[in-house]
Amino acid sequence: MDNTCHLVEAHRRMRIEELARKCDEMLRQLDEKKETSHRSKGKIKENDRRGWWDAPIEELDINALIRVP
């Protein structure tokens, strides 16, 4: 019985460590997406200030291309 408890406890610890690693990875990915989004919003604001016609076409999305000022 004592051996079973040790095996269960070891499995529980391994599962917690695995979930913690997955959580850390997901948080890292979320931070990357937030940073990408932040940079994109900065470019959009910059493009809005200077006018869509001055922005490189690669930086415009379809909505910006069809938007009528």
C-alpha contacts under 8 A as a table, 3 or more apart, distances in Angstrom:
res1	aa1	res2	aa2	distance
1	M	4	T	5.15
1	M	5	C	6.55
2	D	5	C	5.23
2	D	6	H	6.51
3	N	6	H	5.18
3	N	7	L	6.32
4	T	7	L	5.07
4	T	8	V	6.12
5	C	8	V	5.09
5	C	9	E	6.02
6	H	9	E	5.06
6	H	10	A	6.03
7	L	10	A	5.08
7	L	11	H	6.10
8	V	11	H	5.11
8	V	12	R	6.08
9	E	12	R	5.00
9	E	13	R	6.18
10	A	13	R	5.16
10	A	14	M	6.19
11	H	14	M	5.10
11	H	15	R	6.13
12	R	15	R	5.14
12	R	16	I	6.18
13	R	16	I	5.10
13	R	17	E	6.16
14	M	17	E	5.13
14	M	18	E	6.13
15	R	18	E	5.02
15	R	19	L	6.13
16	I	19	L	5.10
16	I	20	A	6.05
17	E	20	A	5.00
17	E	21	R	6.20
18	E	21	R	5.16
18	E	22	K	6.28
19	L	22	K	5.03
19	L	23	C	6.04
20	A	23	C	4.99
20	A	24	D	6.11
21	R	24	D	5.07
21	R	25	E	6.17
22	K	25	E	5.07
22	K	26	M	6.13
23	C	26	M	5.11
23	C	27	L	6.12
24	D	27	L	5.10
24	D	28	R	6.15
25	E	28	R	5.04
25	E	29	Q	6.21
26	M	29	Q	5.05
26	M	30	L	6.08
27	L	30	L	4.96
27	L	31	D	6.14
28	R	31	D	5.12
28	R	32	E	6.29
29	Q	32	E	5.03
29	Q	33	K	6.23
30	L	33	K	5.07
30	L	34	K	6.11
31	D	34	K	5.05
31	D	35	E	6.13
32	E	35	E	5.10
32	E	36	T	6.13
33	K	36	T	5.03
33	K	37	S	5.99
34	K	37	S	5.02
34	K	38	H	5.98
35	E	38	H	4.98
35	E	39	R	6.18
36	T	39	R	5.18
36	T	40	S	6.14
37	S	40	S	5.00
37	S	41	K	6.11
38	H	41	K	5.17
38	H	42	G	6.20
39	R	42	G	5.01
39	R	43	K	6.27
40	S	43	K	5.09
40	S	44	I	6.18
41	K	44	I	4.98
41	K	45	K	6.12
42	G	45	K	5.15
42	G	46	E	6.10
43	K	46	E	4.95
43	K	47	N	5.98
43	K	59	E	7.71
44	I	47	N	4.96
44	I	48	D	6.06
45	K	48	D	4.97
45	K	49	R	6.27
46	E	49	R	5.19
46	E	50	R	6.37
47	N	50	R	5.26
47	N	51	G	5.57
47	N	52	W	5.66
47	N	54	D	7.30
47	N	55	A	5.71
48	D	51	G	5.07
48	D	52	W	6.19
50	R	54	D	6.36
50	R	55	A	7.65
51	G	54	D	5.64
51	G	55	A	7.00
52	W	55	A	5.29
52	W	60	L	7.85
52	W	64	A	7.31
52	W	65	L	7.89
55	A	59	E	6.78
55	A	60	L	7.23
56	P	59	E	5.59
56	P	60	L	7.10
57	I	60	L	5.34
58	E	61	D	7.93
60	L	63	N	7.96
60	L	64	A	5.76
60	L	65	L	6.45
61	D	64	A	5.29
61	D	65	L	6.33
62	I	65	L	5.00
62	I	66	I	6.31
63	N	66	I	5.35
63	N	67	R	5.85
64	A	67	R	5.17
